[in-house]
Amino acid sequence: MKKTIVIACSVLSMTSVFAQTKTASDAKMNSFVTNLMGKMTTEEKIGQLNLVTPGGTVTGSVVSSDVDNKIRKGQVGGLFGITGPEKIRKAQEIAVNNSRLHIPLIFGLDVIHGHRTIFPIPLGLSASWDMPMIERSAQIAASEATADGLSWVYSPMVDIARDPRWGRIAEGSGEDVYLGSQIAKAMVRGYQGNGYDGRTVMACVKHYALYGAAEAGRDYNSTDMSRIKMFEYYLPPYKAAIDAGVGSVMSSFNDVDGVPATANKWLMTDLLRKQWGFKGFVVTDYTAINEMIDHGIGDLQRVSAEALKAGIDMDMVGEGFLSTTAKSLKEGKVTLQQINDACRRILEAKYKLGLFEDPYRYCNETRYANELLTVENRKAAREFAARSMVLLKNSNNVLPLQKKGTIALIGPLADNQRNMLGTWAVSGDFDKGVTMLQGIKNVAGNDVKVVYAKGCNISDDEEFAKKVNAFGVEIDIDKRSPQAMIDEAVSAAKQSDVVVAVLGEAADMTGESSSMSDISLQPAQKRLLQALKATGKPVVLVLMSGRPMTIVEEDKNMDAILEAWFPGTEAGNAVADVLFGNYNPSGKITASFPRNVGQIPVFYNHKNTGRPYRGGAPKFRSNYLDVSNDPLYPFGYGLSYTTFSYGDVRISKLNPKGNEVVTATVSVSNTGKYAGEEVVQLYITDPVATVTRAVKDLKGFQKISLQPGETKEVTFKITTEELKFYNTDLKYDWEAGDFIIQVGGNSRDVKSAKVNWSK
């Protein structure tokens, strides 16, 4: 007892010291910023609100002009789109040496899934369900970004997305709010560490808010939903990032409750700052202020004033603040206090990053020369990619492949460096990527003969290819006829013991401005698979994609399907590691795979109607006449080269009361021949409540490793926090009654037990 008291006192003492240190640090920062702002003109304060790009990363049609001169005039607060200590130092020197008050710039960039070393796309990383790994990926990205001169990254993207037609589903963590919130926290911790020490960066959570619910899955489109749905299923990942201490927030393009997010005071001030307590700064997405003109909010002066009043601090590229705010101030449309508040928050961010102490803190040529795309980082990329892949089908245990015999490696993505990195690999070099062909040769050994054939184009549609190839040739249409390529592939298949077909999407068929109404394989690829199937050889489909695709036909006809996503720099090596069993796949999908686009949106935690379909006669029930209600692959689904069995769920208290803690325990056994990892998932159903509830909600998960024949007990602690929901008053609370506790390997296949929880 005495020991416990001493430890508790020690923790309290350390907490007290930390609080005192932070208070002193904040006081010092406030004094510094107040003193600086006392010297600034109104025009210089407005200049701090201006974020520009001289080129580089362009996600819109506008590029800033006369950047150097604007920096000298104190009209720029930050730059993005340039990297490298030498370039960043030169830009910083203009601000520090040639502007009146020598205020340093902040330098940012889209660092989405790695910086120079590219990791799997975020949707792929999320499929690992591995929080330490995801945090480590952000740490490595931050280390490389700072070695490249950056101090600010536009990540994590935490938008919940239930519509795979939306291209930017690739950038997030899928459809579930609980998992998405855990990943948001892990990413912020990884980027920011315990403070800004020159190797960590300021993160920017995006896109606030609800951007992943764009209507019809069409990018930049309107979003409309109830407040209950917002608070229950879409807002928590942003809140999780705020709670984790994220330094900045990016506004989204869409409207919320009929008001564009960038001008939405309820969203930016009432909720974000007053209710959630966010202390950092808010930057718009690319030209989001200007785009409110087309939303129908008014001219540039009006929309800029509305954004400032709503709580926006920094204007990305559009320069509406720079060109109109002084006029709005003179006309009484904004206040000096609003300008001061925005300016202060940006200056505070620069202070926290150490830029006032050393404007060149991130311009270290030695680090630049030695810490980008290192052997260690590539090794991590290979590991992350393998752990992100999901085995969707494996008939007759065709996988893992044997390291002998002949393999026909076929497909337009089989020997293709250009598409391995995926969307939003801004600073990645695809020439440094490992192709599938090279990876298989690296891993298979000398007893495997590999016969390669392209087989088809990613798409034969030239007009479609032009749209995809906006940033370079990703869909390369071969000069040979489609039939000639298929004939070559069939010939290769006939020589082989097994066919590995690497098909899917080009990198920029997903990502920003890459929405698709048809998310099946392109017709050329379907024809190739049909021809390969007809050879009678076993066919393994390696699917590269940035979204769940509609692959009912492929699921029926292929012997095995491995969802590889876009694996990143070490793509080929990682895929080969999985195909040959050097790593036993453990990924679980985080977004349901629809059977066809007519099912969309399809997600696991839907609500029941008053006429739910439970089998039997289909009329007068909530169902389709032509397809099942269920997805092809449910949320949380993924196979292994081994098999796992689950025992019954054992509950510690069947009739808990109040704040008692309940444990749910299940035995998980490896019943196969390989060591493997399993993601054990906890779901809870609340059958009766004052508002309609989802059929189940994810409330916990654990990733465990088991040797063949090994059994482990997995225990989840359940409190009333896991029972809470938002009611019609937006009160977050729980209600007494029955709850169904479910544990399993995916959202569909679970073991259940019931508890009755009373107040």
N, C-alpha and C positions, 0 to 999 in steps of 0.2 A: 504493500500500500504506500509506504514511504517513497519507494522508488518511482511509482506512478506519479505521485505528487511532484517529485523533483523534476521528472521529465515534463510534466504539464507546465510547471512554472518556467522551465527552460524554454519551451515553445512559446509561451506567452511573452517571455522576455525578448526572444528573438523577433517575434511579431511586433512587439512594441518598438524595438530598435528600428526595424524596417519601416514602420509607420512614421517614426520620427525623422528618419533619413529621407523618406519620400516627401514628407511635408517640407523639410528644409530645402530639398532639391526643387520642389514646385515653387517655393517662395523665391528662390534664386532665379528660376526661369521667368516667373511673373515679373520680377523686378527688371530683368534684362529686357524682356519684350516690351514692357511698358515704357522703359527709357528709350528704346529704339523707336517705338511708334510715336513718341513725343517729338522726334526729329523728322518724321515722315510727312510729306505733303499728302493730300487726299489722292492725288494722281498716283503717287508711289504706292500707296496702300492698295489702290485698285490694280496696279500693276502686279502685285503679289498674287492676285486672283486669276492670273492669266497663265494657262498651261499651253505650250505650243510644241509643234514638231517641225523640224526642218526637212523631214522626209522619212526614210527608214520604215518604221512601222506605220502603215497607213490602213485604217479600217473605214475610211470614208473617202469622199471625193475632194476633200479640202486639205491642202498643205499650207502651213504657215509661211508668210513671206517676210523678208527684211528682218529676220530674227536677230542678227547680230546688233543692228541698230536699236531695236526695241530693248534688248538686254541693256545696252548702254544707257538708255533713257529710264531704266527702272520699270519697264513695262512688262516684264516677264518674271513669273514666280518659279516656273519649273519647265523642264524640257523632257521630252521622251522621243524615242526613235533613234537615238544614237548610243553606241556602246564603245568601249575601249578607253582606258585611262588617258591616253594621249588626246583623243578627241574631246573627252569630257573635261579634262584639265583646261584645254584651250577655251571651251565655252565658259567654264567657271571663271577663268581669268578675266574674261570680259566683264562679268558681273562684279567680281571682287575688286578689280583694278580700275575699271572704267565707269561704273555707275556711281552716282553721288554718295550713296550710303554703304556701298560695298556689300550688299546683302547677297549671300550665296544662293545659287539655284539648287533645287532638288531635281534629281534625275531618275526617271522611272521607265519601266518597260513592261510589256506583257510577258511574264515568265509563268507559264501555265503548267507545264509538266516537264520541268527541267529547264536549264538555260542553254549551255553549250552541249552538255550531255543530256540527251532527250530520253525521258522515261515514257512508259505507256501513257496514253491519253488518260485524263482523270476518270472517265467512266471505267476504263480498264483497271486503274489503280484501286478504285472503289470495290471492284470485284474481288480483291484480295481479302477484304474485311480485316485488314492487318493494320491497326492504328500505329504501332511503333514504326512499321515500314513506311507508311504514308508520311508520318512526321519526319522520318529520316530523308525521304525524297525531297521534302521542302527544305530541310537543312542543307542538303547538298546543292540544291538549286540556289539558295541564298548565298552560299559560299562562292559558287561560281559567279553569280550576278555581281556580288561585291568585288570580286577579283576583276570583273569586267567594267568596273567604274560605277555601278548602279547602287542606289540606296533605297529604292522604292519599287515594289512589284505589284501589278494589277492581278492579284490572285489572293485567296481562293475564290473560284466561282462556285457558289453554293445554291444556285437556283434549282429547286425541285422541278423535275420534268417528268410528265406522264405521257408525253406525246413524242414518239421517236421520229416523227416526220420533221420535227424541229432540229436543225443541224447542230445547234449548240448543246444538245443533250450530251455530246461527246466531251464537253468541258466540265461537266458536273458529276455528281455522285448518284444519279438515278432518281428513283421515284419515292424513296422512303425518307421521312422527316427525321426519324431517330438516328438512322445510320448517317444521313447527311449532316446532322448536327455534330456527331462524333468526329466525322472527317473534317468539318469546318474547324473545330477546336485543334485537331492534330496539325492541320496545315498552318494555322496561325502560330502555334507553338514552334513548329519547325522553322518557319520564316523568321520570326522575331526573337526566338530564344528567350532568355531572361533579361534582355535589354539589348540596345543597339551598340554593339561592340566593334563595329567595323567589318565583321564577317556575317552579321545578320542584317536583314532588311525590314523596312516598314511594309507590312502587308496591306492590301486593299480589298476588302470583301466586296463581292459584286454578284449580281446586279440588283441593287436594292430599289424596288422589290417586285417579286412575282413574275419576273421576266420569263421564267421557264413555263409559264402557263399561257403563252401567246396563242391566241385563237387560231384554230386550224393548223397549228404547228408552223405557222408562217412567221419568219423572223421579223422583228420590229412591230408586230401586230398588237392590237389592243388586248387587254386582259381585264376580265370582269369576274368577280367572285364575291361570295358573302364574307362578312367579317369572321364568322366562325371558321370557315374554311381557311381563310388567311392565317388566323392565329393557330389553328390546329395543325395544318399541314404544309404551309408555305413560309411563314415567318420565322419559325424556330432556328433554322440553320444560320440566318443572319444574326439572331440574338446570341447564338452560341459563339459566333466569332467575336461579337462585342464583349461577351463575358470573358472570352479568352484574352482580351486586351488588344484587339486589332487596332492599328493606328489610323486607318482611313477607310472610307466607304465610298463606293462608286454608285451613282444613281443609274437607274435603268431607263430604257427608251420608252417603255409602255406606259399607258395611263393606269391609274389606280383609283377606283371610284370616280371615274370620269375626268380626273385631273392627271396630266402627265406627271410621272414620279418626280421629275426635275423641278416641278413647280408645286409639289404637294406638301404644304406646310404640316398637315397632320402626320404625314409619313416621315418627313425630314426633321421636324422639330418636336412635335407633340409626342410621337412614339419613340423615335430614335434617341433624342437627347433628353427629354423630360421623363419619359417612362423607363427607358432602358439605361439612361445615364451615360450615353456615349460622349466622350470628351475630345475625340479626334476631329479630323476635318473630312468634308465631303467633296468629292470631285465628280463632275459629270462624266458620262461616257462621251464618246467622240461626237462633237457638235450637237449634243442632246439639247442644249438651250435653243439653238437655231431651229432645230427640227420641230420645236413646239409651234412654230409658225404654221407648218403644215398640219399640225394637230388642231389648229383653229383657235389658238389662244391669243394671238395678236401679232403685231410687228416685232422687230428685233428688240426695240427699246422696252416694249411691254413685257415680252417673255423673259428678258434678262432681269428686269426688276422683279418679276414674279419669282424667278429662281432664287435671287438673293434673299428676298423676304421669306421664302420657304425654308431657307437654311443651307443653300448651296454655297460652298466656299471657293471652289476653283472651277473655272470654265475650260474644258478641254477643247482646244483648237478653234472653237467658234468665234472667240474674241468679242462676244456680245457685251461682256462686262467692261472690257477695255474701251469699247467704242461708244457705249451708251450710258454707263453708270454715273459719270459726272453730270451729264445732262439730267438724268433722273433725280439725282440729289438736288440739283438746283431747282427742279420743278416740284420737289416734295414727294416724289413717287417712291423714293427709298430714303433711309435715314443714315446719318453718319455712323450711328451706333451699329447698324447692320453691316456697313463696310468695315468698321473696326473689328467687329466680332469675327468676320471671315478672315481678315488679314491676320489677326492674332492667332487663330487656330493654325494657319499655315506657317507662321513664324515659329510657333511652338513645336510643330513637327520638325522643322529644320534644327531647332535647338536640341530636341531630343536625339536627333540623329548625329549630333556632334558637329554639324556643318559650320556653326559660328566659331567654334573652337578651332576647327581645322577644315576649311572648305575643300581640301584635297584629300580628305580622309580615305576616300574610296578610289583614289588614283594611284594605286601601287603597282608599278611596272613589274616588280619581281613576282608578285602574286599572279598578275596577268600572264606572265610567261610560263608559270609553273603549275597553276591550279585549275586550268580549264581542260575539260575532256581528258582527265587523267586515267591511268590504268585502274586505279581504285574506283573512280566514279563510273567507268565503263563496267567494271565488275558488278557494282551495285545496280546499274541499269539492266544488266542481264538477269540478275536475281529478281528484281522488281517485275520485269516483264514475265518471267516464268511463273511467278506467284500470282499474276493478274489473269492468266488465261483460264478459260472455263471449258471443261469437257462437257459437251452437250449430248453426245451420243457415242457409244462404243460397242456396237454389236459384235458378238463372238470374240470379244477381247482382241480386236485387230490391233489396237494400241496397248502397250507400247510396241513400236517397231523393233524388229530384231536387227542387230548390227551385222547383218550378212545378207547376201542375195542382191537382187536388182530392184531399185526404186525408180519409178517414173515420176519425175517432178514436173508438174505441168501447171500452167496458168500465167496470166499477164502480170501477176504480182510475185511470181516465184523467183525471178531474177531482176528485181526492180528496186534500185536504191531510192529512187525519187519519192516513193510513197510509204517508206517504212516509218517515217517519223510522225505522220498524221498531221491533223490540223493544229494550228497555233503553236508550231515549233519555230517561233520567230527567230531565234538565234542559233538554231540547229543547222548543221551542215549535213545535207543528205549524202554527200560524197563520202562522209565518214561512217555511214550506216552499213550494217551487215545484211546482205540479202539472204533470202531463204536458201538459195542454192549454195552460197558460200557457207552458211551456218550448218547445213546438213553435211557438207563435205568435212567441215571442221570436227563435227561430233561423231559422225557415223563410223569413221575408221576405214582402214584399207580393205576390209572384207565386203564393203558395200559398193556396188556400182550404181551411179546415178545417171539416168538418161533424162535430159531436159528438153522440154518443148513448150513454147509460149502458149499454143493452143487456141488462143483467141485474144481479141482486144478487151480491155476493160469495158469499153462500149464501142459499137460501130457507128454511133450517131455523131456526125461531125459537128453539128450545131450544138449538141449537148457538150461535146468535148471542149468547144471554144469557151463555154461558160465556166466549166470546171478549171480550165487551164489559165485562169486569170493571173496567177502568180508563177507560171511556168508550166511546162508540158508534163502533166501528170497522166493524161490519157493520150497515149501515143498510138495512133492508128497505123497499123502495119500496112506496107504496100502489097503484101500478099493477100489473096482472097481469103475470106473467112473459112471456106471449105478446105483450102490448102493447109491452113493452120490446124484445123480439126484433124485432117488426115495425118499430119505429122504427129499430133498428140496421140491418136489412136495407135499408130505404129509404135510409138514409145511405150504405150501402155501394154501392148501385146508382148513386148520383150521383158516385161517386169513381173515381179512377184506381187507388188502392191503399188497403187497409184496414190500420190499425194498431190492434190489439186489445191493451189493457193489462189483463192478468188475473193471477191468482195468489192470494196469501194476504193476509189482514188482518195488521197488524203483530203482534198478539198471538196469532196462530195458531202462532207460533214463540216461542222464548224459554223462560223458566222456567215450569214447570207447564203446558207446551203441547205435550205429546207427542200424536202422531196415529198411529192404526193404519192410516189410509188417507191417503196423501200424494199423491193425484192431485188434479186440479182438481175443485172442487165441481160437482155435477151441473148446476146452473144455468149455469155457465160453459161446460161441455162442450156443452150444447144451443145456446148462443149461437155457439160456434165452428163447429158443424155447419151452422148456418143461414148464417153468413158464408161458409163454404167453398162452399156451394151457389150463391152468387151468381156464382161464376166469377171474381171479382176476386182479385188476389193479396193474400194475408193475411200480415201480419207480426205475430207474437205477441211482445209485450214481457212477459216473465214476471217478476213481482215475487214473491220468496219468500225465506224464511229458511233454506231447506234444499234439497237436491236433491229434485225431485219426480218422480213416475212419469208421464212424458208420451210414451209410445210412440205413442198415437193422434195427438197433436199433432205429433210429429216426422214422422209419415207424411203428415199433411194440410196442415200449414202451409208456406208458401213460405219463411219465415225465422223464426228464433226467436232473440231476444236475451234472455239472462238478465241482468236488471238488479239482482237482489237487492232490498234496500231501500236506495235510494241516499243518503238523508239530506236535509238542508236544501235542497240545490240539485238535487233529484231530476229535475225536469222539464227544466231546462236541460241537465243532463248527458246524459240520455237523448236529447234532441234533438240534442246535439252528435254523438252516435254515430250516430243514425239518418240524419242528413244528411251524414255524412262529415267533419264538422269535426274529429273524432277517429276514427282507425281503430282499432277494438277490438283489444285485445291480451291480454285476460284469459284465464286457463286455470283450469278448475275444480280445486278442491283436495279435492273429495269426489265419488266416482263417483255417477252417476245410475243408479239401479236401473231395470230394466224393469217390475218389479212388487214389491210388498212381500214376496212369497215368496222373492225372492233375497237379502233382507237377512239378515246383513250381506254386502255385496259391496264388495270393495276390491281395489286393484291388486296389493298385495304379499302375496297369499295364499300358502299352501304347497300343494304338490302332494300328492295322495294316492298310494297305491300303484297306483291305477287311474285315472290322469288321463285326461280326455277330450280327444282330439286330432283329432276329426272321425271320420267314418265311422259304422260301426254303433254305436248308442248303448247297447245292453244291456251290463250288467256293467262299466260305466264310471261315474265320478263326474260325473253330469250330471242335469239335469232332463229329463223327457219332454215338458214343455209349453213350455219357454222356454230360451233360450241361457244358458250359464253367465256370459257376458260382460255387463257393464253396457251400458246404452244409450249413455252417453258415459263414456269411461274417465278416470281421474285424469290431470290434466295437459292435458286436451283443450280446445281453443278455436280457432275460425277467425278469419280476418282478411279484410278487403276485398281484400287482395292474396294471393299464394300464395308459398310458400317451398319450395325443394328442398334436400335434404341430400345431400352427397357421402358417400363411404365413410369409415368411421372409420379413422384412421391412428394406429398405436401406435408410440411411440418405441422401446420395448424389448419384444419378444415373450417374452423369458425373463428377467425381472428377478429379482433375488436380494436377500433381506434388506430393508434400509431404502432401497433405491434408489427414485428417483422416476420414475414413468412418466407420459408425457403422452399424452392422447387428443385428436386434432385432427380437426375436421370442417369442411368448407366449407359455408356456408349462403348460398343465393342468393335474392334477391327476384325471382321470375319473373313477377310481376304488374304492374299499372298504377299501384298506389298505394304511397307510402312507408308502411312499417309496422314494427312491433316484433314480435319473436319470442322466446319463452322457450325457450331451448335446454336440454334436460334430460339429465342423465347418470344412468344406472342401471347397477348391477352385479349380476350373478348369480353365486352360488357354488354350482356344481352338485353338489359332493361335500363333505360335512362330517360331523363327528361328531354333530351334531344337525341335524334337518331345517331347511332354510332356505327363505326366501320365494323365489318365482319370480324376483323382482328387487326391488331397493331403490333409491330415489332417493338419490344421493350428491353431487349438485351441480347447479347451474343457472346460466345467465347470460341476462340479458335484453338483446337487441341491437336496434339500429335500422338498417334498410336502406332505401335509396332504390331505386326501380324499376331493375332490371338490376344492382344492386350485389351483390357477393359479399364475405363476411367469413369469416375463419378463426377458429373458436372452439376454444380449447384448455383442457382440464381437466387439472390436476395430480392424479395419483392416488398415494397412498402406502399403506402397510399399515394406516393408520388407517381407510381406507375399506373395508378387508377384514374388519375385526374384528366379532365377534359374541359373545353370551353363551352359554357352554356350560353343561352341567348342574351344574357347580360355581359358576356365576355368575361365572366368570372371563371377562374381556373380552379376547379375543385373536383372532388369525387363524391359519389353517392353510394350509400350502403346497398348491398344486394349480392347476387350471385356473380361470380367472375369465373371464366373458363381459362385456365392456365394451359398453354400449349407449348411443347418443345419438340423440335425436329430439325431435319437437315435442309428444309426449305419451307416456304410459306404454305405449301399444299399438304405435305406429308408430315403430319405431326401426331404426337401422343398427347392426350388431354386429361386434365383433372379439374374438378370444380371446387371452389371455396365460396363460403358465404361470409362476406365481410360486413360487420355491423359498426355503427358509429359508437 
